[in-house]
Amino acid sequence: MIERIMLDKITIFDEPNVKLYVQNAEVYGTCDFVITSINVDPERLHFNFNYLMKRYVINTTYDFNIRLLVPVAHKGIILITTDNVEANIKLDLKTVTKNGKKHIYASKATVNSKVRDFEYQFGNEKKLGQLNEIFGAFLDENKDIIINTVKPAMDRKFSEIYINMFNNITQSNYEEFFPENV
């Protein structure tokens, strides 16, 4: 199973008076989940899973630049946690015939997650008290925007991972998945 997922740079804000980027994000905790429902449609070669990810943690570097009366900028480490993320994955499959056997593979995955809130903790930067207060207030006031910006990047990454995981695990033929349709 995937223990750690890496995300590249994500632009959250890029406005004249405020810029916020996260980069080199490591996502942990993705193995702790519960599948709440599975629907399989062998006619359409489609899987639909709903699951609950109990907690995942993002350890990332932020680059924050805001112009109040004077420009305030800082790069640092932030640890972000979110609990009880509901997600739905739709997995479309295709078949191909190889050496007279019908094989199955994942051709498309779409993840749609529901992140309601997150908590954050700054790295070992206690000396930046007032700057952390400014940045913290900014994060608190813009949580919905941050979630709506980061979530699609996470969903795309999870979609890629599920396609690769399915195709690496299966590497089998169609009859193993749908024996009643042969």
C-alpha positions as CSV (number, residue, x, y, z in Angstrom):
1,M,0.0,0.0,0.0
2,I,1.1,3.6,-0.5
3,E,2.4,5.0,2.8
4,R,3.5,8.5,1.5
5,I,2.3,10.6,-1.4
6,M,4.3,13.5,-2.8
7,L,2.8,16.6,-4.3
8,D,4.7,19.3,-6.2
9,K,4.1,23.0,-5.9
10,I,0.5,24.1,-5.5
11,T,-0.5,27.8,-5.9
12,I,-3.2,28.8,-3.5
13,F,-3.1,32.5,-3.9
14,D,-1.2,34.5,-6.6
15,E,-2.7,38.0,-6.3
16,P,-0.9,41.4,-6.3
17,N,-1.2,41.7,-2.5
18,V,-1.1,38.1,-1.4
19,K,0.8,35.1,-2.6
20,L,0.7,31.6,-1.0
21,Y,2.3,28.5,-2.3
22,V,3.0,25.1,-0.8
23,Q,5.6,22.8,-2.3
24,N,7.3,19.5,-1.7
25,A,4.2,18.3,0.2
26,E,4.4,14.8,1.8
27,V,1.0,13.3,2.5
28,Y,0.9,10.5,5.2
29,G,-1.9,8.4,6.7
30,T,-3.5,7.4,3.4
31,C,-3.4,3.7,4.4
32,D,-5.8,4.2,7.3
33,F,-9.2,4.1,5.6
34,V,-12.5,2.2,5.7
35,I,-14.4,1.3,2.6
36,T,-18.0,2.2,3.2
37,S,-19.5,0.9,-0.1
38,I,-18.5,-0.8,-3.4
39,N,-20.6,-1.0,-6.5
40,V,-19.4,-3.0,-9.5
41,D,-21.0,-2.9,-13.0
42,P,-19.5,-5.7,-15.0
43,E,-21.4,-4.6,-18.1
44,R,-19.8,-1.2,-18.2
45,L,-16.5,-2.4,-16.5
46,H,-16.9,0.2,-13.8
47,F,-16.1,0.2,-10.1
48,N,-17.4,2.8,-7.7
49,F,-16.0,2.9,-4.1
50,N,-16.9,5.1,-1.2
51,Y,-14.4,5.3,1.6
52,L,-13.5,7.2,4.7
53,M,-9.9,8.2,5.3
54,K,-9.6,8.6,9.1
55,R,-6.8,11.1,9.1
56,Y,-4.1,12.3,6.8
57,V,-1.3,14.6,7.5
58,I,0.5,16.9,5.0
59,N,4.0,18.0,5.9
60,T,4.9,20.8,3.5
61,T,6.9,24.0,3.0
62,Y,4.9,27.2,2.5
63,D,5.9,30.4,0.9
64,F,3.8,33.3,2.1
65,N,4.0,36.9,0.9
66,I,1.4,39.5,1.9
67,R,1.4,43.2,1.6
68,L,-0.2,44.9,4.6
69,L,1.3,48.4,5.1
70,V,4.7,46.9,4.2
71,P,5.4,43.5,2.5
72,V,5.6,40.6,4.9
73,A,7.2,37.4,3.4
74,H,8.3,34.1,4.9
75,K,9.0,30.5,3.9
76,G,8.7,27.8,6.5
77,I,7.4,24.4,7.4
78,I,3.7,23.7,8.2
79,L,2.0,20.5,9.3
80,I,-1.6,20.2,8.2
81,T,-4.0,17.5,9.5
82,T,-7.5,16.7,8.5
83,D,-9.8,14.0,9.8
84,N,-12.6,11.9,8.4
85,V,-12.2,12.7,4.8
86,E,-15.0,11.1,2.8
87,A,-14.1,10.1,-0.8
88,N,-15.6,8.5,-3.8
89,I,-13.5,6.9,-6.5
90,K,-14.9,5.9,-9.9
91,L,-12.7,3.5,-11.7
92,D,-13.3,2.7,-15.4
93,L,-11.8,-0.5,-16.8
94,K,-10.9,-1.6,-20.3
95,T,-10.1,-5.0,-21.7
96,V,-7.5,-6.1,-24.2
97,T,-6.9,-9.5,-25.7
98,K,-3.3,-10.8,-25.4
99,N,-2.2,-14.3,-26.4
100,G,-5.9,-15.4,-26.7
101,K,-6.7,-14.2,-23.2
102,K,-8.8,-11.2,-22.3
103,H,-7.0,-8.9,-19.8
104,I,-8.4,-6.1,-17.8
105,Y,-6.8,-2.8,-16.8
106,A,-7.8,0.5,-15.2
107,S,-8.0,3.2,-17.9
108,K,-9.5,6.1,-15.8
109,A,-10.0,7.0,-12.2
110,T,-11.8,9.9,-10.7
111,V,-11.5,10.8,-7.1
112,N,-13.8,13.2,-5.4
113,S,-13.1,13.9,-1.8
114,K,-14.9,15.9,0.9
115,V,-12.5,17.8,3.2
116,R,-14.5,19.9,5.7
117,D,-11.7,21.4,7.8
118,F,-8.1,21.2,8.7
119,E,-5.8,22.0,11.5
120,Y,-2.3,23.3,11.1
121,Q,0.9,23.7,13.2
122,F,3.9,25.7,12.2
123,G,7.4,24.2,12.2
124,N,10.0,25.0,14.8
125,E,9.6,28.7,14.3
126,K,8.5,29.9,17.8
127,K,10.6,33.1,17.4
128,L,8.3,34.2,14.6
129,G,5.3,34.8,17.0
130,Q,3.7,37.8,15.4
131,L,4.4,36.6,11.8
132,N,2.8,33.2,12.7
133,E,-0.2,35.1,14.2
134,I,-0.6,37.0,10.9
135,F,-0.2,33.9,8.8
136,G,-2.5,31.9,11.1
137,A,-5.2,34.5,10.9
138,F,-4.9,34.5,7.2
139,L,-5.3,30.7,7.1
140,D,-8.2,30.7,9.4
141,E,-10.1,33.3,7.3
142,N,-9.4,31.5,4.0
143,K,-9.8,27.8,4.9
144,D,-12.5,27.2,2.3
145,I,-10.4,28.8,-0.5
146,I,-7.4,26.7,0.6
147,I,-9.4,23.5,0.7
148,N,-11.0,24.2,-2.7
149,T,-7.6,24.9,-4.2
150,V,-5.6,22.0,-2.7
151,K,-8.4,19.4,-2.9
152,P,-8.3,19.1,-6.8
153,A,-4.5,18.5,-6.7
154,M,-4.9,15.8,-4.1
155,D,-7.8,14.2,-6.0
156,R,-5.8,14.1,-9.2
157,K,-2.8,12.6,-7.4
158,F,-5.0,9.9,-5.8
159,S,-6.6,9.2,-9.2
160,E,-3.2,8.5,-10.7
161,I,-2.2,6.3,-7.7
162,Y,-5.4,4.2,-7.9
163,I,-4.9,3.6,-11.6
164,N,-1.3,2.5,-11.0
165,M,-2.2,0.5,-7.9
166,F,-5.1,-1.4,-9.7
167,N,-2.9,-2.1,-12.7
168,N,0.1,-3.3,-10.6
169,I,-2.0,-5.5,-8.3
170,T,-4.2,-7.1,-11.0
171,Q,-1.9,-7.9,-13.9
172,S,-4.4,-10.6,-14.5
173,N,-7.0,-11.7,-16.9
174,Y,-10.6,-10.7,-17.2
175,E,-11.9,-14.1,-16.1
176,E,-10.4,-13.6,-12.6
177,F,-12.5,-10.5,-12.1
178,F,-15.7,-11.4,-13.8
179,P,-15.8,-15.3,-14.0
180,E,-19.6,-15.3,-14.5
181,N,-19.3,-13.2,-17.7
182,V,-17.0,-15.6,-19.5
